[in-house]
Amino acid sequence: MNGSLSDILVVAIDQAVAAPYCTSRLADAGARVIKVERPGGDFARHYDTVAGGLSAYFVWLNRGKESIVLDVKRPDDAALLRRMLAKADVFVQNLIPGAAARLGFGGDELRATNPGLVACDISGYGEDGPYAEMKSYDLLIQAETGLASITGRPEGPGRVGVSVVDVAAGMYAYMGILEALLERARTGRGKTIKVSLFDAMADWMTVPLLYQEHTGKAPPRVGLAHPSVQPYGLYDCADGQIVISVQNDREWERFCRRVLGRDALVDDPRFNHMPGRVANLPALNAIIAPIFAALPRETLAAKLRAADIAYGALNTVADLAKHPQLRRVAQPTERGELALVASPIRRGPTPARYKPIPALDEHGAALRAEFAAPAGGGAGNR
């Protein structure tokens, strides 16, 4: 795949979700990504076997990479990795904090021989502070940052159903690496950036945190509703359900006049501004519910569409699989082709075809030959 990063070599000691998410998106942009796996492989290879016998997580996060198995505690393998890194533009790792440096692969040390190297360290809580040594996984960070406490229904907290913490950290790592590469283009110097799962999700929790600190209480768990926007959420109609979102007072006026047919509600002091609609939600829903319940879904959808009010369906994952807006790409794997979701970044009129998912150590022999020690010894420089 050609792309804006087609001249960039990435070496990654990445496993699980956050770091592989970052490096797979670098690969999507055209970078050459060498995935260094421990003996036995990235443990995400074994999370499940649902994708034609392969792990759904691994298929999603490792397209377009080359795989080599190295035991970096062995001198020969460590020397091979060091030769790779002497030629690399980017090094991404998510070993436990401090492990890469203890093994001799800290960013500052590596730039002694490769000054342009951009190193990215991804960890759970960062490399300092009282939690630095704690193990961290997506669920734990959802709990620690308070995300789980505002997710779910009033009866109890819930986990967001996808690995949102890992994805957030992977996105920030991707952004940080691109920023560092742009800076290197001006200065010629690389740098080390550090991203933690906790910091990534704490950033996403800014609005609930401000809510807590300025009102004395956290946003309530409201299921499919919204603590600050109303009407917003799932409503019954005559033959099904519909999800709506009225975002501002202009939409509220259109909603009252053209959907509910209740002009008097526009200026009702209980509902004529957003905080009032939130505070008086039970009374508001008592008005909306019977009107919606009397209308077939298609009739209601037509009224909402004509009034330019946002609406949608509460779909299942099976519904997503056949959604008319879903874009898919054929993904080659060692077990045959899989249909993956196309990249959200549209780089042309048609989705680019993804490169294959690597089998464990599939490229090991070729990479050992490519990065073999020179006849006279030494690691070599860029």
KOLSE-378755 format. One record per residue: x, y, z of N, C-alpha, C in turn. Coordinates in steps of 0.001 Angstrom, whole numbers, padded with zeros to 6 digits, always signed. Example, Ala and Ser with C-alpha at 12.3 -4.5 7.8 and 13.67 -1.06 7.14 Angstrom:
KOLSE-378755
+013190-005690+007800+012300-004500+007800+013200-003300+007800;+012850-002250+007080+013670-001060+007140+012900+000030+007870;
***
This chain:
KOLSE-378755
+000846-001194+000000+000000+000000+000000+000884+001247+000000;+000733+002123-000994+001407+003402-000973+000675+004320-000007;+001338+005371+000429+000684+006286+001346+001640+007352+001806;+001128+008258+002648+001925+009389+003097+003107+008970+003956;+003075+007760+004526+004172+007277+005364+004953+006155+004690;+004923+006098+003378+005534+004965+002671+007048+004913+002818;+007684+005993+003265+009139+005979+003472+009508+005803+004942;+008537+005430+005768+008760+005328+007210+008854+003854+007620;+009911+003532+008368+010077+002199+008931+009730+002237+010409;+008777+001396+010795+008341+001303+012186+008738-000071+012719;+009384-000088+013864+009657-001329+014583+008837-001289+015870;+008111-002354+016132+007194-002342+017271+007308-003616+018087;+007455-003438+019391+007254-004535+020338+005884-004266+020936;+004857-004704+020236+003496-004338+020620+002653-005585+020831;+001758-005486+021793+000900-006627+022110-000429-006113+022621;-001406-006986+022628-002768-006680+023083-003431-005699+022130;-003833-004482+022600-004695-003630+021787-004117-002242+021528;-003730-001498+022568-003417-000081+022393-002274+000147+021405;-001123-000466+021642+000012-000263+020745-000236-000859+019357;-000782-002090+019257-001092-002589+017913-002098-001723+017157;-003048-001099+017875-003962-000175+017188-003158+000949+016540;-002242+001541+017305-001413+002624+016779-000616+002174+015559;+000088+001052+015672+000975+000642+014583+000206+000153+013361;-000983-000408+013573-001774-000823+012407-002232+000395+011610;-002513+001489+012299-002925+002702+011587-001735+003365+010897;-000538+003223+011457+000655+003659+010733+000831+002830+009464;+000567+001517+009567+000641+000650+008388-000405+001047+007352;-001617+001386+007805-002654+001835+006878-002192+003048+006082;-001392+003906+006721-000912+005118+006064+000305+004863+005197;+000702+003586+005069+001778+003234+004152+003091+002886+004801;+003217+003051+006117+004485+002733+006769+004777+001239+006708;+006046+000913+006678+006467-000472+006833+006571-000752+008326;+005826-001724+008818+005779-002016+010248+006292-003424+010498;+007366-003517+011265+007915-004809+011679+007449-005067+013107;+006670-006113+013275+006124-006477+014586+007040-007517+015224;+007648-007158+016332+008520-008067+017074+007669-008777+018120;+007597-010102+018012+006768-010873+018938+007633-011760+019824;+007189-011924+021037+007871-012832+021961+007659-014269+021494;+008476-015217+021943+008201-016627+021641+006788-016985+022095;+006015-017589+021201+004610-017851+021474+003698-016803+020892;+004259-015624+020590+003491-014593+019899+002750-013637+020800;+002282-012572+020212+001399-011612+020865+000215-012384+021456;-000051-012204+022755-001119-013010+023360-002491-012682+022795;-002634-011553+022095-003917-011252+021448-004212-012219+020304;-003182-012937+019826-003427-013974+018809-004351-015064+019349;-004436-015168+020670-005146-016290+021274-006368-015841+022086;-006802-014605+021897-007988-014140+022622-009228-014964+022260;-009362-015280+020982-010533-016025+020520-010170-016650+019178;-011124-017351+018575-010908-017948+017249-012094-017646+016336;-012789-016535+016586-014070-016298+015920-013928-015827+014472;-012771-015298+014085-012605-014756+012730-012001-015813+011817;-012815-016788+011445-012334-017855+010569-011210-018653+011182;-011237-018827+012503-010182-019555+013194-009106-018669+013770;-009139-017379+013467-008167-016425+013983-008828-015531+015027;-007994-014872+015808-008501-013944+016810-009043-012689+016137;-010276-012320+016480-010868-011104+015910-010024-009884+016265;-009520-009840+017499-008687-008712+017905-007416-008646+017064;-006763-009791+016890-005492-009771+016168-005696-009382+014707;-006751-009885+014099-007046-009540+012707-007286-008043+012566;-008020-007479+013496-008362-006057+013449-007139-005162+013601;-006159-005601+014406-005102-004705+014850-003727-004968+014245;-003604-005919+013356-002258-006273+012892-002141-006419+011383;-003070-005840+010680-003000-005897+009220-001773-005135+008726;-001189-005652+007668-000118-004948+006993+001219-004957+007682;+001416-005839+008675+002680-005872+009400+003509-007086+008997;+004794-007020+009302+005682-008171+009167+005968-008702+010567;+005966-010025+010731+006154-010622+012048+007489-011344+012141;+008178-011057+013241+009395-011797+013566+009368-012110+015055;+009750-013329+015417+009827-013734+016818+011252-013518+017312;+011382-012727+018390+012679-012491+019012+012549-012653+020515;+013566-013225+021111+013705-013228+022563+014802-012218+022877;+014404-011000+023237+015381-009921+023346+016289-010080+024561;+016061-011109+025381+017002-011402+026457+018184-012228+025957;+018076-012755+024736+019184-013485+024120+020068-012480+023378;+021361-012525+023557+022247-011518+022951+022102-011406+021438;+021988-012544+020742+021897-012475+019281+020608-011777+018846;+019492-012087+019503+018231-011458+019134+018221-009987+019524;+018810-009665+020671+018898-008255+021066+019734-007462+020070;+020817-008060+019595+021669-007379+018615+020922-007176+017295;+020117-008166+016893+019325-008024+015670+018312-006888+015828;+017636-006842+016966+016683-005763+017189+017393-004417+017174;+018576-004351+017746+019311-003094+017772+019678-002661+016346;+019996-003613+015484+020303-003253+014089+019050-002750+013376;+017913-003361+013657+016662-002861+013072+016397-001425+013513;+016573-001192+014811+016262+000119+015352+017252+001185+014889;+018453+000767+014516+019419+001725+013977+018957+002283+012641;+018060+001575+011966+017547+002026+010675+016102+002505+010739;+015486+002394+011897+014058+002692+012024+013813+004190+012141;+012616+004585+011743+012140+005951+011968+011322+006044+013254;+010619+004960+013581+009703+004952+014724+009870+003638+015474;+009860+003731+016792+009874+002551+017652+008717+002682+018631;+007821+001704+018623+006663+001697+019513+006757+000471+020403;+006555+000654+021707+006588-000496+022612+005613-000273+023756;+005014-001370+024219+004151-001307+025399+004491-002415+026387;+005794-002588+026623+006246-003447+027702+005920-002768+029031;+006116-003460+030142+005854-002826+031431+006788-001624+031588;+006366-000585+032334+007182+000627+032437+008619+000337+032842;+009535+000904+032075+010961+000767+032370+011610-000451+031778;+010835-001425+031301+011426-002673+030817+012281-002450+029580;+011794-001643+028641+012565-001406+027413+013907-000765+027743;+013907+000215+028632+015159+000870+028999+016099-000103+029688;+015576-000941+030564+016434-001911+031255+017064-002898+030285;+016367-003166+029192+016906-004082+028178+017845-003383+027205;+018002-002073+027365+018882-001318+026474+018167-000712+025288;+016835-000614+025355+016076-000093+024226+015254+001141+024606;+015774+001930+025521+015144+003211+025823+015365+004186+024691;+014423+005087+024502+014503+006020+023375+015760+006855+023385;+016148+007401+024548+017331+008254+024611+018580+007474+024240;+018669+006246+024720+019843+005419+024400+019896+005095+022911;+018757+004763+022328+018734+004408+020915+019087+005591+020022;+018731+006807+020455+019048+007974+019621+020526+008336+019640;+021304+007704+020493+022755+007917+020451+023325+007449+019119;+022722+006412+018528+023169+005924+017225+022189+006248+016108;+020974+006651+016459+019949+006973+015467+019223+008237+015937;+019832+009413+015720+019303+010652+016301+017895+011007+015844;+017469+010483+014698+016157+010828+014178+015036+009928+014657;+015344+008979+015532+014336+008003+015943+013246+008648+016797;+012000+008364+016441+010852+008738+017257+010431+007498+018037;+010530+007559+019352+010152+006435+020209+008832+006757+020910;+007967+005768+021003+006680+005940+021666+006510+004823+022685;+006389+005206+023950+006184+004251+025036+004726+004340+025477;+004027+003210+025464+002625+003154+025880+002541+002313+027149;+001910+002874+028174+001816+002173+029448+000413+002341+030021;+000189+001716+031170-001117+001805+031801-001339+003117+032527;-000388+003469+033409-000541+004657+034242+000608+005644+034085;+001503+005415+033140+002680+006258+033035+003835+005658+033812;+004960+006340+033776+006184+005796+034369+006518+006409+035714;+005651+007270+036238+005865+007796+037580+004522+007844+038293;+004554+008193+039562+003325+008218+040338+003081+006897+041045;+002175+006880+042020+001979+005691+042854+001407+004492+042120;+000822+004690+040921+000220+003579+040187+001122+003066+039057;+002322+003593+038953+003165+003290+037795+003406+001804+037596;+003493+001048+038671+003812-000374+038566+002568-001264+038503;+001391-000676+038579+000177-001488+038590-000136-002024+037196;-000624-003258+037147-001106-003801+035891-002364-003045+035470;-002550-002952+034183-003702-002174+033711-004254-002797+032438;-005542-002991+032434-006254-003430+031257-007461-002512+031066;-008117-002652+029940-009180-001732+029567-010231-001607+030666;-010749-002718+031159-011778-002662+032189-011285-001927+033431;-010053-002200+033856-009530-001586+035068-009451-000069+034924;-009040+000402+033747-008948+001848+033543-010337+002457+033413;-011283+001746+032786-012655+002243+032771-013160+002432+034200;-012795+001513+035083-013223+001623+036480-012463+002718+037219;-011142+002761+037061-010319+003714+037804-010611+005170+037433;-010920+005442+036181-011155+006819+035740-012584+007287+035987;-013441+006406+036484-014823+006785+036711-015727+006572+035526;-015185+006132+034390-016028+005928+033215-017139+004920+033507;-016789+003818+034172-017798+002796+034455-018892+003329+035376;-018554+004296+036228-019534+004809+037184-020608+005658+036525;-020336+006179+035326-021346+006977+034628-021916+006232+033427;-021545+004963+033284-021989+004146+032166-022954+003079+032675;-024013+002852+031939-024983+001854+032339-026309+002488+032693;-027127+001747+033416-028441+002212+033827-028410+002625+035299;-029437+003322+035778-029415+003767+037175-029158+002647+038179;-029536+001411+037838-029385+000309+038786-027925-000044+039073;-027020+000279+038179-025637-000092+038440-024714+000307+037312;-023402+000336+037584-022420+000743+036572-022258-000298+035480;-021619+000099+034401-021405-000812+033286-020095-000521+032585;-019618-001496+031868-018429-001340+031035-018862-000962+029630;-018179+000009+029024-018387+000261+027604-018024-001012+026862;-018859-001422+025919-018766-002761+025356-017654-003008+024359;-016834-002005+024071-015646-002198+023247-014449-001654+024015;-013243-001932+023521-012024-001568+024255-011706-000083+024074;-012575+000754+024623-012499+002185+024365-011233+002801+024943;-010745+002310+026075-009526+002853+026678-008320+002563+025798;-008196+001322+025374-007078+000945+024509-007100+001722+023197;-008268+001844+022617-008375+002565+021349-008004+004027+021538;-008466+004632+022631-008122+006031+022897-006611+006203+023009;-005961+005338+023778-004511+005439+023942-003795+005221+022609;-004273+004241+021823-003666+004007+020516-003805+005198+019588;-004965+005860+019644-005164+007060+018816-004219+008178+019232;-004087+008407+020553-003181+009462+021010-001736+009140+020633;-001349+007868+020727+000002+007484+020321+000216+007765+018838;-000762+007416+018024-000684+007675+016582-000526+009163+016315;-001340+009984+016985-001240+011430+016791+000117+011960+017250;+000574+011478+018408+001850+011944+018919+003008+011594+018004;+002970+010403+017424+004029+009989+016497+004017+010862+015250;+002842+011123+014705+002772+011984+013514+003291+013382+013823;+002955+013935+014994+003469+015246+015386+004993+015215+015479;+005533+014140+016070+006982+014039+016233+007678+013901+014882;+007056+013194+013947+007651+013078+012610+007645+014420+011889;+006589+015202+012071+006561+016544+011479+007645+017426+012089;+007814+017320+013401+008877+018093+014052+010247+017656+013558;+010428+016348+013383+011715+015843+012887+012017+016363+011497;+010972+016530+010674+011188+017051+009329+011775+018459+009369;+011480+019200+010440+012036+020550+010563+013402+020559+011249;+013581+019687+012255+014785+019761+013093+015798+018662+012819;+015343+017563+012213+016218+016414+012013+016378+015553+013245;+015721+015932+014344+015891+015198+015596+014608+014454+015966;+014788+013253+016487+013670+012499+016999+013392+012856+018449;+012459+012148+019056+012129+012386+020453+011389+011182+020986;+011195+011140+022284+010395+010086+022910+009087+010687+023391;+007986+010064+023010+006683+010469+023525+006127+009331+024367;+005350+009691+025350+004807+008700+026280+003295+008889+026367;+002582+007790+026273+001121+007807+026340+000688+006747+027339;-000246+007088+028214-000771+006083+029129-002269+005907+028911;-002736+004699+029195-004165+004414+029090-004953+005316+030039;-004437+005517+031250-005142+006334+032227-005282+007773+031732;-004189+008355+031243-004242+009729+030752-005208+009867+029584;-005208+008873+028701-006091+008937+027539-007548+008986+027967;-007942+008116+028894-009337+008092+029297-009671+009238+030238;-008713+009696+031037-008954+010874+031874-009292+012075+030999;-008626+012205+029866-008944+013293+028936-010373+013167+028429;-010776+011970+028079-012145+011756+027601-013175+011995+028707;-012737+011936+029949-013642+012143+031085-013684+013603+031539;-013179+014521+030742-013114+015927+031144-014494+016508+031456;-015486+016250+030607-016809+016835+030847-017432+016297+032137;-017468+014986+032376-017972+014517+033675-017174+015062+034863;-015853+015218+034690-015036+015748+035784-015415+017197+036094;-015579+018015+035058-016008+019398+035274-017401+019445+035895;-018260+018557+035445-019608+018450+036003-019527+018189+037507;-018692+017222+037890-018524+016876+039306-017987+018058+040101;-016951+018682+039597-016274+019710+040374-017068+021014+040468;-017967+021252+039518-018709+022517+039525-020151+022377+039984;-020634+021134+040143-021991+020948+040658-022013+020139+041945;-020880+019496+042255-020825+018686+043460-021344+017278+043273;-021699+016919+042063-022175+015562+041815-021798+015150+040394;-021693+013846+040198-021343+013321+038873-022584+013246+038002;-022411+013256+036677-023561+013010+035814-024176+011656+036137;-025502+011566+036186-026124+010289+036550-026016+009263+035428;-026104+007992+035801-026217+006934+034796-027637+006970+034229;-027750+007110+032937-029078+007301+032348-029329+006373+031163;-028554+005293+031060-028784+004351+029970-028588+005017+028623;-029630+005001+027787-029535+005595+026454-029914+007067+026445;-030205+007639+027604-030506+009064+027682-029203+009856+027820;-029325+011146+028114-028156+012023+028227-028346+012901+029457;-027302+013082+030268-027466+013890+031487-027615+015382+031238;-027245+015860+030045-027242+017303+029787-028057+017726+028582;-028598+016782+027820-029324+017096+026587-030655+016347+026607;-031767+017048+026357-033086+016422+026291-033989+017211+025336;-034919+016530+024668-035149+015081+024661-034072+014357+023861;-033686+013214+024374-032535+012484+023844-032670+011050+024320;-032753+010088+023400-032790+008703+023822-033794+007869+023070;-034166+006766+023683-035004+005744+023050-036461+005930+023462;-037346+005935+022460-038783+006062+022703-039524+004968+021947;-040629+004515+022545-041498+003544+021882-042392+004262+020878;-042611+003603+019743-043630+004070+018804-044614+002919+018590;-045566+003092+017686-046667+002137+017602-046202+000737+017239;-045147+000619+016465-044710-000693+015991-043211-000912+016173;-042612-000262+017140-041180-000445+017352-040611+000623+018254;-039381+000995+018005-038691+001996+018814-037906+002933+017914;-037571+004105+018451-036803+005081+017697-035922+005857+018668;-034758+006246+018218-033824+007046+019013-033821+008458+018450;-033953+009467+019319-033951+010857+018853-032938+011667+019652;-032570+012823+019094-031673+013748+019769-032032+015163+019351;-032507+015960+020308-032808+017375+020082-031718+018182+020776;-030843+018816+019988-029597+019341+020511-029652+020788+020990;-030629+021565+020579-030617+022989+020916-032040+023539+020863;-032203+024801+021221-033536+025392+021312-034171+025601+019939;-033379+025804+018907-033949+025919+017558-034585+024598+017134;-033873+023500+017413-034431+022192+017110-035653+021909+017983;-035611+022357+019223-036751+022149+020110-038013+022786+019529;-037879+023994+018989-039050+024658+018404-039598+023849+017235;-038726+023395+016364-039186+022590+015220-039805+021280+015692;-039189+020680+016695-039695+019418+017247-041119+019606+017783;-041356+020687+018530-042680+020932+019096-043723+021183+018010;-043381+022037+017071-044373+022460+016088-044629+021386+015033;-043548+020718+014560-043684+019888+013365-043717+018388+013664;-043300+017992+014844-043333+016570+015206-044429+016313+016239;-044382+017062+017340-045382+016856+018392-046710+017534+018074;-046670+018595+017248-047899+019349+016984-048383+020094+018206;-047479+020557+019051-047820+021264+020285-047078+022606+020312;-047604+023603+019621-046936+024901+019539-046727+025525+020910;-047647+025295+021836-047562+025937+023144-046339+025491+023940;-045796+024322+023620-044629+023838+024353-043374+024652+024076;-043341+025334+022929-042128+026066+022552-041735+027048+023644;-042719+027765+024184-042432+028790+025187-042821+028381+026602;-043160+027112+026789-043469+026626+028136-042227+026814+029008;-042317+027545+030117-041118+027834+030920-040429+026595+031468;-041120+025476+031513-040471+024243+031960-039509+023695+030916;-039775+024013+029653-039069+023320+028570-038386+024247+027564;-038469+025563+027720-038011+026447+026650-036504+026682+026649;-035773+025995+027529-034319+026004+027461-033823+024630+027925;-032611+024282+027517-032120+022926+027746-032074+022538+029220;-031527+023377+030126-031514+022955+031536-032914+022663+032076;-033915+023406+031611-035276+023140+032048-035790+021809+031539;-035471+021485+030302-035914+020194+029761-035260+019033+030512;-034011+019220+030908-033329+018182+031689-033956+018065+033075;-034192+019213+033727-034731+019195+035090-036160+018654+035137;-036902+018859+034057-038309+018450+034031-038545+017268+033089;-037545+016389+033015-037617+015292+032055-038838+014389+032262;-039200+013997+033465-040396+013141+033599-041644+013781+032990;-041838+015081+033233-043003+015763+032651-042885+015839+031134;-041673+016068+030656-041465+016138+029203-041770+014790+028557;-041257+013722+029132-041500+012391+028560-042974+011994+028641;-043670+012492+029654-045104+012196+029755-045890+012818+028606;-045343+013876+028024-045972+014496+026854-045566+013767+025581;-044261+013481+025448-043746+012880+024210-044238+011445+024041;-044203+010660+025105-044428+009213+025000-045755+008859+024338;-046891+009407+024742-048149+008991+024095-048254+009437+022642;-047663+010570+022312-047690+011022+020917-046896+010057+020044;-045692+009691+020484-044877+008747+019728-045540+007372+019668;-046126+006939+020781-046707+005591+020851-047872+005421+019890;-048496+006516+019490-049640+006430+018581-049237+006404+017110;-047945+006595+016822-047513+006714+015432-046668+005509+015016;-046898+004960+013804-045982+003952+013270-044583+004547+013102;-043569+003700+013216-042196+004206+013172-041906+004957+011884;-042346+004457+010747-042037+005123+009487-042699+006487+009399;-043901+006593+009928-044584+007894+009943-043830+008876+010829;-043440+008406+011996-042690+009256+012917-041342+009656+012316;-040661+008701+011688-039372+009005+011060-039536+010067+009984;-040606+009984+009218-040839+010976+008157-041048+012360+008759;-041788+012447+009859-042013+013735+010514-040701+014300+011069;-039896+013452+011673-038607+013894+012203-037680+014357+011086;-037680+013615+009990-036838+013970+008844-037275+015309+008254;-038582+015517+008131-039089+016765+007568-038759+017952+008473;-038703+017707+009785-038383+018777+010726-036882+018927+010965;-036085+018133+010284-034624+018156+010429-034196+017875+011875;-034820+016847+012452-034475+016383+013797-033737+015050+013669;-032624+014937+014368-031810+013718+014281-032546+012535+014902;-032506+011403+014201-033126+010181+014710-032364+008980+014178;-032603+007839+014784-031936+006625+014333-032609+005399+014916;-031985+004253+014674-032512+002976+015146-031585+002403+016209;-032158+001695+017168-031361+000956+018145-031019-000391+017530;-029930-000419+016784-029558-001611+016038-028808-002616+016904;-028874-003852+016494-028027-004904+017052-026754-004993+016220;-025802-005789+016687-024593-006008+015888-024953-006696+014577;-025948-007578+014604-026407-008212+013365-026957-007175+012401;-027624-006152+012928-028111-005075+012070-026947-004296+011455;-025904-004060+012257-024725-003368+011728-024126-004125+010558;-024097-005451+010656-023479-006265+009603-024135-006059+008247;-025403-005673+008235-026099-005456+006960-026506-003998+006775;-025896-003099+007540-026243-001684+007475-025856-001111+006116;-026738-000360+005468-026421+000151+004131-025282+001163+004114;-024935+001729+005273-023854+002718+005313-022505+002088+005627;-022484+000813+006002-021243+000162+006416-020354-000116+005212;-019108+000350+005278-018126+000124+004224-017216-001022+004655;-016979-001964+003758-016174-003144+004073-014994-003238+003118;-013958-003939+003578-012761-004182+002780-012383-005647+002928;-011986-006269+001830-011522-007656+001884-010148-007707+002536;-010019-008530+003574-008768-008659+004314-008186-010048+004110;-007044-010146+003398-006423-011465+003253-005784-011928+004553;-005972-013210+004872-005334-013821+006033-004834-015197+005642;-004104-015827+006532-003618-017183+006264-004751-018192+006168;-005960-017820+006640-007124-018710+006576-008106-018294+005491;-007705-017378+004629-008610-016894+003601-009030-015460+003864;-009900-014937+003009-010303-013544+003123-011387-013352+004187;-011300-012225+004885-012325-011795+005820-012813-010412+005388;-014044-010105+005696-014588-008781+005407-014430-007909+006643;-013511-006941+006583-013303-006030+007701-013969-004688+007417;-014130-003906+008463-014628-002538+008307-013549-001706+007621;-013942-000906+006646-012994-000045+005956-012501+001055+006881;-011299+001536+006645-010733+002607+007460-011648+003826+007466;-011830+004455+008631-012609+005687+008668-011962+006823+007894;-010643+006721+007664-009926+007753+006907-010010+007395+005429;-010746+008181+004683-010890+007908+003248-009761+008602+002509;-008865+007805+001972-007684+008344+001302-007852+008390-000216;-009011+008051-000696-009272+008054-002125-010723+007690-002374;-011107+007596-003621-012520+007325-003925-012979+005926-003539;-012042+004978-003441-012411+003613-003058-011517+003174-001891;-012041+002325-001000-011216+001865+000119-009989+001098-000370;-008851+001390+000248-007633+000656-000104-007736-000777+000391;-007154-001688-000351-007126-003085+000081-006064-003245+001156;-006429-003891+002243-005484-004084+003325-004458-005153+002966;-003253-004970+003501-002237-006004+003367-002549-007157+004317;-001931-008323+004114-002294-009505+004900-001998-009371+006389;-002659-010230+007165-002357-010411+008579-001176-011373+008670;-000126-011042+009401+001037-011937+009400+000830-013166+010283;+001256-014304+009795+001374-015480+010658+002561-015265+011591;+002575-015971+012688+003645-015806+013664+005000-016119+013030;+005923-015157+013104+007287-015276+012570+007301-015510+011064;+006251-015101+010385+006169-015325+008937+007337-014685+008191;+007825-013565+008682+008880-012835+007981+010227-012947+008692;+010290-013864+009675+011493-013961+010491+012762-014213+009687;+012726-015194+008802+013943-015524+008044+014364-014366+007160;+013408-013756+006471+013735-012646+005573+014293-011456+006347;+013728-011170+007511+014199-010031+008287+015565-010307+008891;+015803-011543+009304+017131-011867+009827+018194-011701+008750;+017841-012039+007528+018791-011850+006426+018976-010370+006115;+017866-009622+006088+017946-008195+005741+018761-007408+006759;+018607-007758+008032+019270-007001+009089+020429-007780+009707;+021022-008656+008932+022173-009419+009417+023334-008476+009720;+024175-008894+010670+025335-008079+011022+026282-007990+009834;+026859-006805+009590+027859-006692+008522+029015-007665+008745;+029656-008021+007672+030745-008998+007763+031806-008580+008769;+032029-007277+008896+033038-006813+009823+032523-006581+011224;+031201-006880+011448+030610-006657+012760+030067-005252+012875;+029357-004979+013952+028790-003653+014209+027335-003597+013787;+026619-002647+014382+025173-002556+014134+024819-001736+012928;+025703-000805+012542+025385+000072+011425+024478+001204+011845;+024511+002285+011102+023683+003445+011383+022772+003733+010230;+021863+004679+010448+020958+005104+009388+021749+005762+008265;
***
